[in-house]
Amino acid sequence: MKSIAWTELMTLGLRHLGIPPATFWDLTPAELAFIAGADAPAMSRTELRALMERFPDKEDINDGPKRQP
């Protein structure tokens, strides 16, 4: 496993990008690496489907807000 350059990531996220601390610490190492410009491995269709099932869209942005009956 690669070590994580926390000082550099904190400087990038908190100082240069202005990410609030609570948001910064909620990010995963993969998200931080992406923000830092690191190349991310491609996601497989199976991984994408699992992610979509775990975090479904709350509404279709093309339909506009859902109305309450």
Backbone as CSV, one residue per row, in Angstrom:
resi,resn,N_x,N_y,N_z,CA_x,CA_y,CA_z,C_x,C_y,C_z
1,MET,0.846,-1.186,0.000,0.000,0.000,0.000,0.882,1.238,0.000
2,LYS,0.506,2.201,-0.804,1.246,3.451,-0.854,0.922,4.294,0.368
3,SER,1.916,5.052,0.820,1.642,5.976,1.911,0.912,7.193,1.348
4,ILE,0.170,7.846,2.196,-0.617,9.000,1.771,0.101,10.268,2.219
5,ALA,0.289,11.191,1.319,0.973,12.458,1.613,-0.044,13.437,2.205
6,TRP,-0.360,13.240,3.488,-1.415,14.028,4.131,-1.119,15.523,4.134
7,THR,0.115,15.901,4.407,0.437,17.332,4.445,0.128,17.990,3.112
8,GLU,0.552,17.349,2.028,0.298,17.906,0.706,-1.194,17.909,0.375
9,LEU,-1.900,16.832,0.732,-3.333,16.769,0.461,-4.104,17.792,1.291
10,MET,-3.720,17.967,2.550,-4.371,18.967,3.392,-4.117,20.372,2.855
11,THR,-2.889,20.635,2.418,-2.567,21.936,1.848,-3.398,22.185,0.597
12,LEU,-3.473,21.185,-0.276,-4.262,21.317,-1.494,-5.732,21.544,-1.173
13,GLY,-6.308,20.647,-0.382,-7.743,20.687,-0.118,-8.190,21.860,0.723
14,LEU,-7.503,22.087,1.829,-7.937,23.120,2.759,-7.486,24.517,2.349
15,ARG,-6.247,24.633,1.935,-5.696,25.953,1.647,-5.982,26.395,0.213
16,HIS,-5.659,25.554,-0.758,-5.759,25.976,-2.154,-7.170,25.838,-2.733
17,LEU,-7.878,24.770,-2.378,-9.222,24.574,-2.915,-10.311,25.101,-1.990
18,GLY,-9.953,25.405,-0.748,-10.918,25.960,0.193,-11.991,24.989,0.650
19,ILE,-11.680,23.698,0.652,-12.642,22.698,1.115,-12.753,22.833,2.642
20,PRO,-13.965,22.942,3.187,-14.118,23.013,4.641,-13.537,21.758,5.303
21,PRO,-12.961,21.890,6.500,-12.337,20.734,7.159,-13.242,19.514,7.281
22,ALA,-14.495,19.709,7.675,-15.393,18.554,7.836,-15.595,17.831,6.504
23,THR,-15.716,18.584,5.432,-15.865,17.986,4.103,-14.587,17.269,3.703
24,PHE,-13.450,17.912,3.964,-12.156,17.315,3.636,-12.016,15.952,4.299
25,TRP,-12.321,15.865,5.593,-12.143,14.611,6.313,-13.189,13.577,5.964
26,ASP,-14.291,13.984,5.329,-15.297,13.030,4.851,-14.915,12.399,3.521
27,LEU,-13.944,12.987,2.806,-13.510,12.446,1.519,-12.723,11.153,1.713
28,THR,-12.810,10.270,0.747,-12.009,9.045,0.775,-10.628,9.348,0.207
29,PRO,-9.632,8.505,0.489,-8.316,8.704,-0.129,-8.396,8.738,-1.656
30,ALA,-9.290,7.946,-2.249,-9.440,7.960,-3.706,-9.975,9.302,-4.191
31,GLU,-10.928,9.873,-3.462,-11.455,11.188,-3.833,-10.380,12.265,-3.699
32,LEU,-9.602,12.182,-2.639,-8.508,13.137,-2.459,-7.483,13.013,-3.579
33,ALA,-7.175,11.793,-3.955,-6.217,11.580,-5.040,-6.760,12.152,-6.340
34,PHE,-8.049,11.978,-6.583,-8.665,12.528,-7.791,-8.579,14.051,-7.795
35,ILE,-8.904,14.658,-6.657,-8.825,16.109,-6.543,-7.401,16.582,-6.781
36,ALA,-6.438,15.792,-6.320,-5.031,16.150,-6.464,-4.536,15.946,-7.895
37,GLY,-5.361,15.344,-8.753,-4.987,15.156,-10.143,-4.347,13.820,-10.449
38,ALA,-4.394,12.902,-9.493,-3.827,11.574,-9.736,-4.730,10.800,-10.691
39,ASP,-4.134,9.970,-11.503,-4.918,9.127,-12.401,-5.636,8.060,-11.587
40,ALA,-6.924,7.956,-11.811,-7.711,6.948,-11.111,-7.942,5.765,-12.047
41,PRO,-7.906,4.555,-11.510,-8.190,3.397,-12.361,-9.644,3.431,-12.812
42,ALA,-9.887,2.889,-13.980,-11.246,2.846,-14.513,-12.115,1.947,-13.639
43,MET,-13.372,2.304,-13.520,-14.315,1.526,-12.732,-14.988,0.518,-13.656
44,SER,-15.109,-0.708,-13.171,-15.777,-1.732,-13.970,-17.290,-1.500,-13.940
45,ARG,-17.994,-2.120,-14.886,-19.454,-1.997,-14.907,-20.064,-2.543,-13.615
46,THR,-19.503,-3.622,-13.109,-20.010,-4.218,-11.869,-19.831,-3.250,-10.708
47,GLU,-18.667,-2.609,-10.630,-18.420,-1.638,-9.566,-19.348,-0.437,-9.696
48,LEU,-19.573,0.025,-10.936,-20.469,1.153,-11.161,-21.892,0.806,-10.754
49,ARG,-22.366,-0.379,-11.137,-23.728,-0.804,-10.760,-23.867,-0.873,-9.238
50,ALA,-22.877,-1.435,-8.570,-22.923,-1.532,-7.112,-22.961,-0.144,-6.480
51,LEU,-22.182,0.784,-7.016,-22.167,2.150,-6.509,-23.517,2.830,-6.738
52,MET,-24.102,2.615,-7.911,-25.398,3.209,-8.221,-26.505,2.631,-7.334
53,GLU,-26.417,1.365,-7.013,-27.404,0.750,-6.119,-27.236,1.262,-4.696
54,ARG,-26.001,1.461,-4.301,-25.731,1.932,-2.936,-26.133,3.397,-2.766
55,PHE,-25.944,4.203,-3.799,-26.245,5.631,-3.741,-27.153,6.031,-4.901
56,PRO,-28.428,5.618,-4.863,-29.331,5.935,-5.978,-29.630,7.432,-6.032
57,ASP,-29.933,7.905,-7.254,-30.355,9.290,-7.418,-31.668,9.474,-6.698
58,LYS,-31.826,10.628,-6.058,-33.060,10.889,-5.323,-34.189,11.315,-6.248
59,GLU,-33.846,11.971,-7.339,-34.847,12.355,-8.329,-34.154,12.505,-9.670
60,ASP,-34.927,12.397,-10.705,-34.395,12.564,-12.052,-34.305,14.057,-12.328
61,ILE,-33.109,14.571,-12.562,-32.934,16.003,-12.756,-33.677,16.501,-13.987
62,ASN,-33.991,15.610,-14.925,-34.719,16.013,-16.120,-36.208,16.170,-15.873
63,ASP,-36.712,15.574,-14.798,-38.138,15.647,-14.495,-38.488,16.825,-13.595
64,GLY,-37.503,17.486,-13.026,-37.775,18.552,-12.077,-38.133,17.981,-10.727
65,PRO,-38.502,18.825,-9.796,-38.824,18.364,-8.435,-40.055,17.467,-8.424
66,LYS,-40.025,16.486,-7.557,-41.181,15.604,-7.400,-42.226,16.325,-6.555
67,ARG,-43.484,16.199,-6.962,-44.563,16.842,-6.223,-45.142,15.872,-5.199
68,GLN,-45.504,16.420,-4.075,-46.152,15.627,-3.032,-47.625,15.488,-3.380
69,PRO,-48.202,14.292,-3.206,-49.629,14.108,-3.511,-50.508,14.847,-2.524
